[in-house]
Amino acid sequence: MTSPEHPLSYNTYALPQIKLEHHPLSSPVPTPVVKVLLDRPAKNNAFTDTMVTSLVTAFNLLSTDPRVRAIVFSSTDPRNRFFCAGMDLDDASSSSSGSAFDDERLLGEDELDRRRKAHRDGGAQVSLAIYGCHKPVVAALNGHAVGVGITMTLPCNLRVASQDAKVGFVFSRRGINMSSSNPVEGTSSFFLPRILGAGRALHLVTTGSTYSPADPLIRDLFADVVPPGKVLPRALELAEDVARMTSGVAIRAMKDMIYRGATTPEEAFKLESRVFFDLFRGSDAREGIRSFLEKRDPDFKGQWERERPTVWPWFEMREADEGVDAKRGPLDWLKSKI
């Protein structure tokens, strides 16, 4: 059953600057795969504070909706030129922490310190919402992805990119850092070196250059690199397979084990054993084994909220998390802040 907060249809659920769509679009009710689309094509889908709120709301809703099993994250650019052009610099002054361009001479030290402590990077909030989502997310980069346009996709389970796109971690050329000021370790300075390795990550952020997704420096970010018109179909193909053939509970557990797992082989052995003990006794494991023996596709119905391992969260929340309740999860904390 869905909760009252889940809409009857995502096709008609309005959030500013993004769109939610069923797949197929003609379905009147939510489908196993739902699309989350950046929707500012006239502005090259440049990133804004409004978009932050909408994206966090969307991923929060989809995370707990039992009708949804996978998400495709893309954009509505009809020309397939831009997935996201990065932060909208014309919109930067709308930040809730105060304009980034205020003359600091007009601010008292107390006000400046208040803003510094209150600031939460918008791109990192979206990254954390994607990371905390209990449903697998496939990013479909149907055009250029620059700055936050690429960093917010790093927590996605899979990424598909256009062979004509340019991807750039351009922060050093703007005099700023990657989105890493969020109070929970769910941001690009956390993900990028873990996906590509420290050497390639340092190369990308040091040069601040843009690259083709097929470039050896960055190719491992992507599950596939295809022609522009095939990006969304390929991402949907992957998402459909995940939705039909895999356990979302198992995927969620393994994602945390990869990113927030043990630091020694001995610790990994203990953690994996405890997670396996619980998952093996869950409904998805029973269905997975039964469907394999019966030579049919599985029908997984497990929900993270009911069947997550009892050892979760095995990671320790740090002081910088400012009251994030590990049992509620980071999404609930974000929702209370936005």
Phi and psi restraints in degrees (value plus and minus 20) as a CYANA .aco file:
   2 THR   PHI    -111.4   -71.4
   2 THR   PSI     135.5   175.5
   3 SER   PHI    -107.0   -67.0
   3 SER   PSI     145.3   185.3
   4 PRO   PHI     -78.6   -38.6
   4 PRO   PSI     -42.5    -2.5
   5 GLU   PHI     -98.5   -58.5
   5 GLU   PSI     -34.4     5.6
   6 HIS   PHI    -104.6   -64.6
   6 HIS   PSI     108.1   148.1
   7 PRO   PHI     -89.8   -49.8
   7 PRO   PSI     135.3   175.3
   8 LEU   PHI     -87.5   -47.5
   8 LEU   PSI     -49.3    -9.3
   9 SER   PHI    -166.2  -126.2
   9 SER   PSI     113.6   153.6
  10 TYR   PHI    -102.3   -62.3
  10 TYR   PSI     -41.2    -1.2
  11 ASN   PHI     -80.0   -40.0
  11 ASN   PSI     -52.3   -12.3
  12 THR   PHI    -127.2   -87.2
  12 THR   PSI     -12.6    27.4
  13 TYR   PHI    -107.3   -67.3
  13 TYR   PSI      89.3   129.3
  14 ALA   PHI    -109.6   -69.6
  14 ALA   PSI     105.7   145.7
  15 LEU   PHI    -152.1  -112.1
  15 LEU   PSI     113.1   153.1
  16 PRO   PHI     -84.2   -44.2
  16 PRO   PSI     117.2   157.2
  17 GLN   PHI      51.2    91.2
  17 GLN   PSI     -15.1    24.9
  18 ILE   PHI    -158.6  -118.6
  18 ILE   PSI     145.3   185.3
  19 LYS   PHI    -146.8  -106.8
  19 LYS   PSI     125.7   165.7
  20 LEU   PHI    -134.2   -94.2
  20 LEU   PSI     115.0   155.0
  21 GLU   PHI    -158.7  -118.7
  21 GLU   PSI     120.4   160.4
  22 HIS   PHI     -92.3   -52.3
  22 HIS   PSI     141.5   181.5
  23 HIS   PHI    -153.3  -113.3
  23 HIS   PSI      87.4   127.4
  24 PRO   PHI     -96.6   -56.6
  24 PRO   PSI     136.1   176.1
  25 LEU   PHI     -80.9   -40.9
  25 LEU   PSI     -47.7    -7.7
  26 SER   PHI     -91.6   -51.6
  26 SER   PSI     -33.4     6.6
  27 SER   PHI     -87.8   -47.8
  27 SER   PSI     109.9   149.9
  28 PRO   PHI     -98.1   -58.1
  28 PRO   PSI     -34.6     5.4
  29 VAL   PHI    -142.4  -102.4
  29 VAL   PSI     139.2   179.2
  30 PRO   PHI     -76.0   -36.0
  30 PRO   PSI     120.8   160.8
  31 THR   PHI    -126.7   -86.7
  31 THR   PSI     144.1   184.1
  32 PRO   PHI     -77.3   -37.3
  32 PRO   PSI     -50.8   -10.8
  33 VAL   PHI    -133.0   -93.0
  33 VAL   PSI     106.5   146.5
  34 VAL   PHI    -141.7  -101.7
  34 VAL   PSI     120.1   160.1
  35 LYS   PHI    -116.9   -76.9
  35 LYS   PSI     116.4   156.4
  36 VAL   PHI    -133.1   -93.1
  36 VAL   PSI      97.7   137.7
  37 LEU   PHI    -142.3  -102.3
  37 LEU   PSI     105.9   145.9
  38 LEU   PHI     -84.1   -44.1
  38 LEU   PSI     115.4   155.4
  39 ASP   PHI    -154.5  -114.5
  39 ASP   PSI      41.5    81.5
  40 ARG   PHI    -151.6  -111.6
  40 ARG   PSI      36.9    76.9
  41 PRO   PHI     -79.1   -39.1
  41 PRO   PSI     -52.5   -12.5
  42 ALA   PHI     -87.0   -47.0
  42 ALA   PSI     -42.4    -2.4
  43 LYS   PHI    -128.9   -88.9
  43 LYS   PSI       1.5    41.5
  44 ASN   PHI      37.3    77.3
  44 ASN   PSI      10.2    50.2
  45 ASN   PHI      35.5    75.5
  45 ASN   PSI      15.2    55.2
  46 ALA   PHI     -82.2   -42.2
  46 ALA   PSI     128.2   168.2
  47 PHE   PHI    -104.7   -64.7
  47 PHE   PSI     113.3   153.3
  48 THR   PHI    -153.3  -113.3
  48 THR   PSI     148.1   188.1
  49 ASP   PHI     -81.2   -41.2
  49 ASP   PSI     -58.2   -18.2
  50 THR   PHI     -80.9   -40.9
  50 THR   PSI     -61.2   -21.2
  51 MET   PHI     -82.9   -42.9
  51 MET   PSI     -57.6   -17.6
  52 VAL   PHI     -75.8   -35.8
  52 VAL   PSI     -73.0   -33.0
  53 THR   PHI     -79.8   -39.8
  53 THR   PSI     -63.6   -23.6
  54 SER   PHI     -85.8   -45.8
  54 SER   PSI     -63.7   -23.7
  55 LEU   PHI     -86.7   -46.7
  55 LEU   PSI     -63.2   -23.2
  56 VAL   PHI     -83.0   -43.0
  56 VAL   PSI     -61.5   -21.5
  57 THR   PHI     -80.3   -40.3
  57 THR   PSI     -64.9   -24.9
  58 ALA   PHI     -83.7   -43.7
  58 ALA   PSI     -69.8   -29.8
  59 PHE   PHI     -88.0   -48.0
  59 PHE   PSI     -51.0   -11.0
  60 ASN   PHI     -84.7   -44.7
  60 ASN   PSI     -66.1   -26.1
  61 LEU   PHI     -82.6   -42.6
  61 LEU   PSI     -69.4   -29.4
  62 LEU   PHI     -86.3   -46.3
  62 LEU   PSI     -50.1   -10.1
  63 SER   PHI     -77.9   -37.9
  63 SER   PSI     -56.7   -16.7
  64 THR   PHI    -128.0   -88.0
  64 THR   PSI     -12.1    27.9
  65 ASP   PHI    -107.6   -67.6
  65 ASP   PSI      92.3   132.3
  66 PRO   PHI     -87.2   -47.2
  66 PRO   PSI     -33.8     6.2
  67 ARG   PHI     -97.0   -57.0
  67 ARG   PSI     -38.9     1.1
  68 VAL   PHI    -124.4   -84.4
  68 VAL   PSI     113.5   153.5
  69 ARG   PHI    -139.4   -99.4
  69 ARG   PSI     -36.6     3.4
  70 ALA   PHI    -178.2  -138.2
  70 ALA   PSI     136.0   176.0
  71 ILE   PHI    -149.0  -109.0
  71 ILE   PSI     118.1   158.1
  72 VAL   PHI    -130.8   -90.8
  72 VAL   PSI     106.9   146.9
  73 PHE   PHI    -130.0   -90.0
  73 PHE   PSI      93.5   133.5
  74 SER   PHI    -166.7  -126.7
  74 SER   PSI    -176.6  -136.6
  75 SER   PHI    -159.0  -119.0
  75 SER   PSI     148.1   188.1
  76 THR   PHI    -117.3   -77.3
  76 THR   PSI     -10.6    29.4
  77 ASP   PHI     -77.4   -37.4
  77 ASP   PSI      92.1   132.1
  78 PRO   PHI     -87.9   -47.9
  78 PRO   PSI     -40.2    -0.2
  79 ARG   PHI    -112.2   -72.2
  79 ARG   PSI     -25.4    14.6
  80 ASN   PHI      35.6    75.6
  80 ASN   PSI      21.3    61.3
  81 ARG   PHI    -118.9   -78.9
  81 ARG   PSI     -58.7   -18.7
  82 PHE   PHI    -149.3  -109.3
  82 PHE   PSI     103.4   143.4
  83 PHE   PHI     -96.8   -56.8
  83 PHE   PSI     -74.3   -34.3
  84 CYS   PHI    -179.9  -139.9
  84 CYS   PSI     104.9   144.9
  85 ALA   PHI    -101.4   -61.4
  85 ALA   PSI     -14.0    26.0
  86 GLY   PHI      78.0   118.0
  86 GLY   PSI    -188.3  -148.3
  87 MET   PHI     -84.5   -44.5
  87 MET   PSI     117.3   157.3
  88 ASP   PHI     -98.2   -58.2
  88 ASP   PSI      82.1   122.1
  89 LEU   PHI     -85.8   -45.8
  89 LEU   PSI     -45.2    -5.2
  90 ASP   PHI     -89.8   -49.8
  90 ASP   PSI     -39.5     0.5
  91 ASP   PHI    -121.6   -81.6
  91 ASP   PSI     -21.4    18.6
  92 ALA   PHI     -79.4   -39.4
  92 ALA   PSI     -50.2   -10.2
  93 SER   PHI     -92.8   -52.8
  93 SER   PSI     -25.5    14.5
  94 SER   PHI    -106.3   -66.3
  94 SER   PSI     -19.6    20.4
  95 SER   PHI     -75.8   -35.8
  95 SER   PSI     118.3   158.3
  96 SER   PHI     -87.8   -47.8
  96 SER   PSI     -36.7     3.3
  97 SER   PHI    -109.1   -69.1
  97 SER   PSI     -15.4    24.6
  98 GLY   PHI      85.0   125.0
  98 GLY   PSI     137.5   177.5
  99 SER   PHI     -80.8   -40.8
  99 SER   PSI     114.8   154.8
 100 ALA   PHI     -87.7   -47.7
 100 ALA   PSI     -35.8     4.2
 101 PHE   PHI    -131.7   -91.7
 101 PHE   PSI      -5.8    34.2
 102 ASP   PHI     -79.2   -39.2
 102 ASP   PSI     125.3   165.3
 103 ASP   PHI     -92.4   -52.4
 103 ASP   PSI      92.2   132.2
 104 GLU   PHI     -82.9   -42.9
 104 GLU   PSI     -38.8     1.2
 105 ARG   PHI     -87.8   -47.8
 105 ARG   PSI     -40.7    -0.7
 106 LEU   PHI    -109.2   -69.2
 106 LEU   PSI     -25.2    14.8
 107 LEU   PHI    -125.3   -85.3
 107 LEU   PSI     119.5   159.5
 108 GLY   PHI     -93.3   -53.3
 108 GLY   PSI     140.5   180.5
 109 GLU   PHI     -81.8   -41.8
 109 GLU   PSI     -55.1   -15.1
 110 ASP   PHI     -84.8   -44.8
 110 ASP   PSI     -62.5   -22.5
 111 GLU   PHI     -87.7   -47.7
 111 GLU   PSI     -59.7   -19.7
 112 LEU   PHI     -83.1   -43.1
 112 LEU   PSI     -61.3   -21.3
 113 ASP   PHI     -87.2   -47.2
 113 ASP   PSI     -57.4   -17.4
 114 ARG   PHI     -82.5   -42.5
 114 ARG   PSI     -64.9   -24.9
 115 ARG   PHI     -84.6   -44.6
 115 ARG   PSI     -59.8   -19.8
 116 ARG   PHI     -80.7   -40.7
 116 ARG   PSI     -64.2   -24.2
 117 LYS   PHI     -93.3   -53.3
 117 LYS   PSI     -50.9   -10.9
 118 ALA   PHI    -102.3   -62.3
 118 ALA   PSI     -40.5    -0.5
 119 HIS   PHI     -84.4   -44.4
 119 HIS   PSI     112.0   152.0
 120 ARG   PHI    -150.2  -110.2
 120 ARG   PSI      97.2   137.2
 121 ASP   PHI     -79.8   -39.8
 121 ASP   PSI     109.0   149.0
 122 GLY   PHI     -84.2   -44.2
 122 GLY   PSI     -63.3   -23.3
 123 GLY   PHI     -81.6   -41.6
 123 GLY   PSI     -57.7   -17.7
 124 ALA   PHI     -88.7   -48.7
 124 ALA   PSI     -53.3   -13.3
 125 GLN   PHI     -83.1   -43.1
 125 GLN   PSI     -62.2   -22.2
 126 VAL   PHI     -86.9   -46.9
 126 VAL   PSI     -63.2   -23.2
 127 SER   PHI     -77.1   -37.1
 127 SER   PSI     -63.5   -23.5
 128 LEU   PHI     -88.1   -48.1
 128 LEU   PSI     -56.6   -16.6
 129 ALA   PHI     -83.3   -43.3
 129 ALA   PSI     -60.2   -20.2
 130 ILE   PHI     -88.1   -48.1
 130 ILE   PSI     -64.5   -24.5
 131 TYR   PHI     -81.6   -41.6
 131 TYR   PSI     -60.9   -20.9
 132 GLY   PHI     -97.9   -57.9
 132 GLY   PSI     -29.8    10.2
 133 CYS   PHI     -85.5   -45.5
 133 CYS   PSI     112.8   152.8
 134 HIS   PHI     -99.3   -59.3
 134 HIS   PSI     -23.4    16.6
 135 LYS   PHI    -127.6   -87.6
 135 LYS   PSI     120.4   160.4
 136 PRO   PHI     -80.2   -40.2
 136 PRO   PSI     119.7   159.7
 137 VAL   PHI    -139.6   -99.6
 137 VAL   PSI     107.3   147.3
 138 VAL   PHI    -130.9   -90.9
 138 VAL   PSI      98.3   138.3
 139 ALA   PHI    -106.4   -66.4
 139 ALA   PSI     113.3   153.3
 140 ALA   PHI    -134.6   -94.6
 140 ALA   PSI      74.8   114.8
 141 LEU   PHI    -103.8   -63.8
 141 LEU   PSI      69.2   109.2
 142 ASN   PHI    -103.5   -63.5
 142 ASN   PSI      -9.2    30.8
 143 GLY   PHI    -191.8  -151.8
 143 GLY   PSI    -184.6  -144.6
 144 HIS   PHI     -78.9   -38.9
 144 HIS   PSI     122.9   162.9
 145 ALA   PHI    -155.2  -115.2
 145 ALA   PSI      89.3   129.3
 146 VAL   PHI    -145.9  -105.9
 146 VAL   PSI     120.8   160.8
 147 GLY   PHI      40.3    80.3
 147 GLY   PSI    -146.7  -106.7
 148 VAL   PHI     -81.1   -41.1
 148 VAL   PSI     -41.2    -1.2
 149 GLY   PHI     -81.4   -41.4
 149 GLY   PSI     -48.2    -8.2
 150 ILE   PHI    -120.9   -80.9
 150 ILE   PSI     -57.7   -17.7
 151 THR   PHI     -84.7   -44.7
 151 THR   PSI     -53.1   -13.1
 152 MET   PHI     -91.8   -51.8
 152 MET   PSI     -32.7     7.3
 153 THR   PHI    -111.3   -71.3
 153 THR   PSI     -27.3    12.7
 154 LEU   PHI     -80.7   -40.7
 154 LEU   PSI     -54.9   -14.9
 155 PRO   PHI     -96.9   -56.9
 155 PRO   PSI     -25.4    14.6
 156 CYS   PHI     -83.1   -43.1
 156 CYS   PSI     131.6   171.6
 157 ASN   PHI     -87.5   -47.5
 157 ASN   PSI     -59.0   -19.0
 158 LEU   PHI    -161.0  -121.0
 158 LEU   PSI     132.5   172.5
 159 ARG   PHI    -154.3  -114.3
 159 ARG   PSI     114.9   154.9
 160 VAL   PHI    -138.3   -98.3
 160 VAL   PSI     115.5   155.5
 161 ALA   PHI    -147.6  -107.6
 161 ALA   PSI     134.3   174.3
 162 SER   PHI     -96.1   -56.1
 162 SER   PSI     116.6   156.6
 163 GLN   PHI     -86.8   -46.8
 163 GLN   PSI     -37.1     2.9
 164 ASP   PHI    -113.4   -73.4
 164 ASP   PSI     -23.0    17.0
 165 ALA   PHI     -98.0   -58.0
 165 ALA   PSI     141.4   181.4
 166 LYS   PHI    -137.4   -97.4
 166 LYS   PSI     115.7   155.7
 167 VAL   PHI    -140.8  -100.8
 167 VAL   PSI     110.4   150.4
 168 GLY   PHI    -165.9  -125.9
 168 GLY   PSI     111.0   151.0
 169 PHE   PHI    -116.4   -76.4
 169 PHE   PSI      60.2   100.2
 170 VAL   PHI    -111.0   -71.0
 170 VAL   PSI      -6.6    33.4
 171 PHE   PHI     -80.7   -40.7
 171 PHE   PSI     -57.9   -17.9
 172 SER   PHI     -85.1   -45.1
 172 SER   PSI     -42.9    -2.9
 173 ARG   PHI    -105.8   -65.8
 173 ARG   PSI     -23.2    16.8
 174 ARG   PHI    -134.6   -94.6
 174 ARG   PSI     -21.2    18.8
 175 GLY   PHI      55.6    95.6
 175 GLY   PSI       4.0    44.0
 176 ILE   PHI    -150.8  -110.8
 176 ILE   PSI     157.5   197.5
 177 ASN   PHI    -126.1   -86.1
 177 ASN   PSI     147.7   187.7
 178 MET   PHI     -79.5   -39.5
 178 MET   PSI     138.5   178.5
 179 SER   PHI     -84.7   -44.7
 179 SER   PSI      77.9   117.9
 180 SER   PHI    -160.9  -120.9
 180 SER   PSI       0.2    40.2
 181 SER   PHI    -118.5   -78.5
 181 SER   PSI     -15.8    24.2
 182 ASN   PHI     -91.3   -51.3
 182 ASN   PSI     126.4   166.4
 183 PRO   PHI     -96.0   -56.0
 183 PRO   PSI     -21.9    18.1
 184 VAL   PHI    -138.8   -98.8
 184 VAL   PSI     119.8   159.8
 185 GLU   PHI     -92.1   -52.1
 185 GLU   PSI      61.0   101.0
 186 GLY   PHI    -158.8  -118.8
 186 GLY   PSI      10.9    50.9
 187 THR   PHI    -143.8  -103.8
 187 THR   PSI    -197.9  -157.9
 188 SER   PHI     -86.5   -46.5
 188 SER   PSI     -54.5   -14.5
 189 SER   PHI     -88.2   -48.2
 189 SER   PSI     -36.6     3.4
 190 PHE   PHI    -104.9   -64.9
 190 PHE   PSI     -66.7   -26.7
 191 PHE   PHI     -99.7   -59.7
 191 PHE   PSI     -63.9   -23.9
 192 LEU   PHI     -76.3   -36.3
 192 LEU   PSI     -71.0   -31.0
 193 PRO   PHI     -88.0   -48.0
 193 PRO   PSI     -44.2    -4.2
 194 ARG   PHI     -95.3   -55.3
 194 ARG   PSI     -47.4    -7.4
 195 ILE   PHI    -105.7   -65.7
 195 ILE   PSI     -64.9   -24.9
 196 LEU   PHI    -125.5   -85.5
 196 LEU   PSI     -33.7     6.3
 197 GLY   PHI      73.4   113.4
 197 GLY   PSI     132.5   172.5
 198 ALA   PHI     -83.6   -43.6
 198 ALA   PSI     -57.4   -17.4
 199 GLY   PHI     -82.2   -42.2
 199 GLY   PSI     -70.2   -30.2
 200 ARG   PHI     -90.2   -50.2
 200 ARG   PSI     -55.9   -15.9
 201 ALA   PHI     -81.2   -41.2
 201 ALA   PSI     -63.9   -23.9
 202 LEU   PHI     -84.6   -44.6
 202 LEU   PSI     -58.5   -18.5
 203 HIS   PHI     -79.9   -39.9
 203 HIS   PSI     -67.0   -27.0
 204 LEU   PHI     -83.1   -43.1
 204 LEU   PSI     -64.3   -24.3
 205 VAL   PHI    -101.1   -61.1
 205 VAL   PSI     -43.5    -3.5
 206 THR   PHI     -93.5   -53.5
 206 THR   PSI     -65.7   -25.7
 207 THR   PHI     -96.5   -56.5
 207 THR   PSI     -52.9   -12.9
 208 GLY   PHI      43.2    83.2
 208 GLY   PSI      -1.2    38.8
 209 SER   PHI    -102.1   -62.1
 209 SER   PSI     147.6   187.6
 210 THR   PHI    -122.7   -82.7
 210 THR   PSI     128.4   168.4
 211 TYR   PHI    -155.9  -115.9
 211 TYR   PSI     134.4   174.4
 212 SER   PHI     -90.6   -50.6
 212 SER   PSI     123.1   163.1
 213 PRO   PHI     -78.3   -38.3
 213 PRO   PSI     -40.1    -0.1
 214 ALA   PHI    -104.8   -64.8
 214 ALA   PSI     -26.4    13.6
 215 ASP   PHI     -82.7   -42.7
 215 ASP   PSI     116.2   156.2
 216 PRO   PHI     -75.7   -35.7
 216 PRO   PSI     -48.6    -8.6
 217 LEU   PHI     -83.6   -43.6
 217 LEU   PSI     -49.0    -9.0
 218 ILE   PHI    -147.5  -107.5
 218 ILE   PSI     -24.6    15.4
 219 ARG   PHI     -78.2   -38.2
 219 ARG   PSI     -54.4   -14.4
 220 ASP   PHI     -90.4   -50.4
 220 ASP   PSI     -26.9    13.1
 221 LEU   PHI     -89.6   -49.6
 221 LEU   PSI     -40.8    -0.8
 222 PHE   PHI    -137.1   -97.1
 222 PHE   PSI     116.2   156.2
 223 ALA   PHI     -90.0   -50.0
 223 ALA   PSI     -50.1   -10.1
 224 ASP   PHI    -178.4  -138.4
 224 ASP   PSI     128.2   168.2
 225 VAL   PHI    -144.4  -104.4
 225 VAL   PSI      98.6   138.6
 226 VAL   PHI    -155.4  -115.4
 226 VAL   PSI     149.3   189.3
 227 PRO   PHI     -78.6   -38.6
 227 PRO   PSI     133.3   173.3
 228 PRO   PHI     -71.0   -31.0
 228 PRO   PSI     -64.8   -24.8
 229 GLY   PHI     -91.8   -51.8
 229 GLY   PSI     -30.0    10.0
 230 LYS   PHI    -124.6   -84.6
 230 LYS   PSI     -20.3    19.7
 231 VAL   PHI     -83.7   -43.7
 231 VAL   PSI     -75.1   -35.1
 232 LEU   PHI     -84.4   -44.4
 232 LEU   PSI     -65.3   -25.3
 233 PRO   PHI     -77.6   -37.6
 233 PRO   PSI     -59.8   -19.8
 234 ARG   PHI     -87.3   -47.3
 234 ARG   PSI     -61.8   -21.8
 235 ALA   PHI     -83.4   -43.4
 235 ALA   PSI     -61.4   -21.4
 236 LEU   PHI     -85.1   -45.1
 236 LEU   PSI     -57.3   -17.3
 237 GLU   PHI     -81.1   -41.1
 237 GLU   PSI     -65.3   -25.3
 238 LEU   PHI     -83.6   -43.6
 238 LEU   PSI     -65.3   -25.3
 239 ALA   PHI     -84.1   -44.1
 239 ALA   PSI     -59.5   -19.5
 240 GLU   PHI     -83.3   -43.3
 240 GLU   PSI     -61.0   -21.0
 241 ASP   PHI     -84.9   -44.9
 241 ASP   PSI     -63.1   -23.1
 242 VAL   PHI     -82.7   -42.7
 242 VAL   PSI     -65.0   -25.0
 243 ALA   PHI     -83.3   -43.3
 243 ALA   PSI     -55.9   -15.9
 244 ARG   PHI    -104.9   -64.9
 244 ARG   PSI     -53.6   -13.6
 245 MET   PHI    -134.5   -94.5
 245 MET   PSI     -25.0    15.0
 246 THR   PHI    -145.7  -105.7
 246 THR   PSI     140.9   180.9
 247 SER   PHI    -111.8   -71.8
 247 SER   PSI      98.9   138.9
 248 GLY   PHI     -83.6   -43.6
 248 GLY   PSI     -52.9   -12.9
 249 VAL   PHI     -84.6   -44.6
 249 VAL   PSI     -65.3   -25.3
 250 ALA   PHI     -84.9   -44.9
 250 ALA   PSI     -61.6   -21.6
 251 ILE   PHI     -82.8   -42.8
 251 ILE   PSI     -64.6   -24.6
 252 ARG   PHI     -81.1   -41.1
 252 ARG   PSI     -64.2   -24.2
 253 ALA   PHI     -82.9   -42.9
 253 ALA   PSI     -64.1   -24.1
 254 MET   PHI     -89.4   -49.4
 254 MET   PSI     -51.0   -11.0
 255 LYS   PHI     -83.1   -43.1
 255 LYS   PSI     -64.1   -24.1
 256 ASP   PHI     -88.6   -48.6
 256 ASP   PSI     -54.1   -14.1
 257 MET   PHI     -86.0   -46.0
 257 MET   PSI     -53.2   -13.2
 258 ILE   PHI     -94.5   -54.5
 258 ILE   PSI     -66.9   -26.9
 259 TYR   PHI    -108.6   -68.6
 259 TYR   PSI     -48.5    -8.5
 260 ARG   PHI    -150.6  -110.6
 260 ARG   PSI      20.7    60.7
 261 GLY   PHI    -110.8   -70.8
 261 GLY   PSI    -183.3  -143.3
 262 ALA   PHI     -93.1   -53.1
 262 ALA   PSI     141.5   181.5
 263 THR   PHI    -128.0   -88.0
 263 THR   PSI     -25.8    14.2
 264 THR   PHI    -154.8  -114.8
 264 THR   PSI     138.1   178.1
 265 PRO   PHI     -78.6   -38.6
 265 PRO   PSI     -57.2   -17.2
 266 GLU   PHI     -87.2   -47.2
 266 GLU   PSI     -61.6   -21.6
 267 GLU   PHI     -86.1   -46.1
 267 GLU   PSI     -58.9   -18.9
 268 ALA   PHI     -82.7   -42.7
 268 ALA   PSI     -61.4   -21.4
 269 PHE   PHI     -78.9   -38.9
 269 PHE   PSI     -64.9   -24.9
 270 LYS   PHI     -87.2   -47.2
 270 LYS   PSI     -65.5   -25.5
 271 LEU   PHI     -84.4   -44.4
 271 LEU   PSI     -68.2   -28.2
 272 GLU   PHI     -80.3   -40.3
 272 GLU   PSI     -57.0   -17.0
 273 SER   PHI     -85.5   -45.5
 273 SER   PSI     -61.6   -21.6
 274 ARG   PHI     -90.1   -50.1
 274 ARG   PSI     -61.1   -21.1
 275 VAL   PHI     -84.4   -44.4
 275 VAL   PSI     -64.1   -24.1
 276 PHE   PHI     -80.9   -40.9
 276 PHE   PSI     -61.1   -21.1
 277 PHE   PHI     -75.3   -35.3
 277 PHE   PSI     -64.7   -24.7
 278 ASP   PHI     -96.3   -56.3
 278 ASP   PSI     -66.0   -26.0
 279 LEU   PHI     -84.0   -44.0
 279 LEU   PSI     -56.0   -16.0
 280 PHE   PHI     -83.4   -43.4
 280 PHE   PSI     -44.7    -4.7
 281 ARG   PHI    -114.5   -74.5
 281 ARG   PSI     -15.9    24.1
 282 GLY   PHI    -108.5   -68.5
 282 GLY   PSI     148.9   188.9
 283 SER   PHI     -86.2   -46.2
 283 SER   PSI     -52.9   -12.9
 284 ASP   PHI     -88.5   -48.5
 284 ASP   PSI     -58.5   -18.5
 285 ALA   PHI     -85.0   -45.0
 285 ALA   PSI     -61.8   -21.8
 286 ARG   PHI     -80.7   -40.7
 286 ARG   PSI     -63.8   -23.8
 287 GLU   PHI     -88.5   -48.5
 287 GLU   PSI     -58.8   -18.8
 288 GLY   PHI     -81.9   -41.9
 288 GLY   PSI     -63.5   -23.5
 289 ILE   PHI     -89.4   -49.4
 289 ILE   PSI     -64.3   -24.3
 290 ARG   PHI     -82.8   -42.8
 290 ARG   PSI     -65.0   -25.0
 291 SER   PHI     -86.4   -46.4
 291 SER   PSI     -54.7   -14.7
 292 PHE   PHI     -84.5   -44.5
 292 PHE   PSI     -65.8   -25.8
 293 LEU   PHI     -87.5   -47.5
 293 LEU   PSI     -52.2   -12.2
 294 GLU   PHI    -109.4   -69.4
 294 GLU   PSI     -19.2    20.8
 295 LYS   PHI      35.4    75.4
 295 LYS   PSI      32.7    72.7
 296 ARG   PHI    -160.3  -120.3
 296 ARG   PSI     146.1   186.1
 297 ASP   PHI     -88.8   -48.8
 297 ASP   PSI     124.9   164.9
 298 PRO   PHI     -95.0   -55.0
 298 PRO   PSI     141.3   181.3
 299 ASP   PHI    -148.1  -108.1
 299 ASP   PSI      55.8    95.8
 300 PHE   PHI     -95.0   -55.0
 300 PHE   PSI     113.2   153.2
 301 LYS   PHI    -147.5  -107.5
 301 LYS   PSI     -17.6    22.4
 302 GLY   PHI     -83.0   -43.0
 302 GLY   PSI     122.8   162.8
 303 GLN   PHI    -140.0  -100.0
 303 GLN   PSI     115.3   155.3
 304 TRP   PHI     -74.4   -34.4
 304 TRP   PSI     -60.5   -20.5
 305 GLU   PHI     -80.5   -40.5
 305 GLU   PSI     -48.3    -8.3
 306 ARG   PHI    -119.7   -79.7
 306 ARG   PSI     -49.0    -9.0
 307 GLU   PHI    -143.8  -103.8
 307 GLU   PSI      -4.6    35.4
 308 ARG   PHI     -85.8   -45.8
 308 ARG   PSI     132.9   172.9
 309 PRO   PHI     -80.2   -40.2
 309 PRO   PSI     123.4   163.4
 310 THR   PHI     -85.9   -45.9
 310 THR   PSI     -42.7    -2.7
 311 VAL   PHI     -95.4   -55.4
 311 VAL   PSI     -35.5     4.5
 312 TRP   PHI     -97.9   -57.9
 312 TRP   PSI     117.4   157.4
 313 PRO   PHI    -102.0   -62.0
 313 PRO   PSI     107.5   147.5
 314 TRP   PHI    -103.9   -63.9
 314 TRP   PSI     -34.9     5.1
 315 PHE   PHI    -106.1   -66.1
 315 PHE   PSI     133.5   173.5
 316 GLU   PHI    -113.4   -73.4
 316 GLU   PSI     107.9   147.9
 317 MET   PHI     -92.6   -52.6
 317 MET   PSI     115.5   155.5
 318 ARG   PHI    -115.5   -75.5
 318 ARG   PSI     146.3   186.3
 319 GLU   PHI     -78.5   -38.5
 319 GLU   PSI     -54.1   -14.1
 320 ALA   PHI     -85.9   -45.9
 320 ALA   PSI     -30.5     9.5
 321 ASP   PHI     -95.7   -55.7
 321 ASP   PSI     -28.4    11.6
 322 GLU   PHI      27.4    67.4
 322 GLU   PSI      35.2    75.2
 323 GLY   PHI      68.9   108.9
 323 GLY   PSI      -9.1    30.9
 324 VAL   PHI     -83.8   -43.8
 324 VAL   PSI     105.7   145.7
 325 ASP   PHI    -107.1   -67.1
 325 ASP   PSI      94.1   134.1
 326 ALA   PHI     -80.3   -40.3
 326 ALA   PSI     -50.0   -10.0
 327 LYS   PHI     -95.6   -55.6
 327 LYS   PSI     -50.1   -10.1
 328 ARG   PHI    -102.4   -62.4
 328 ARG   PSI     -55.6   -15.6
 329 GLY   PHI      75.5   115.5
 329 GLY   PSI     139.7   179.7
 330 PRO   PHI     -85.8   -45.8
 330 PRO   PSI     -47.9    -7.9
 331 LEU   PHI     -84.7   -44.7
 331 LEU   PSI     -61.2   -21.2
 332 ASP   PHI     -85.0   -45.0
 332 ASP   PSI     -57.9   -17.9
 333 TRP   PHI     -83.9   -43.9
 333 TRP   PSI     -64.6   -24.6
 334 LEU   PHI     -80.8   -40.8
 334 LEU   PSI     -62.0   -22.0
 335 LYS   PHI     -81.2   -41.2
 335 LYS   PSI     -55.4   -15.4
 336 SER   PHI     -93.7   -53.7
 336 SER   PSI     -39.5     0.5
 337 LYS   PHI    -112.3   -72.3
 337 LYS   PSI     -42.2    -2.2
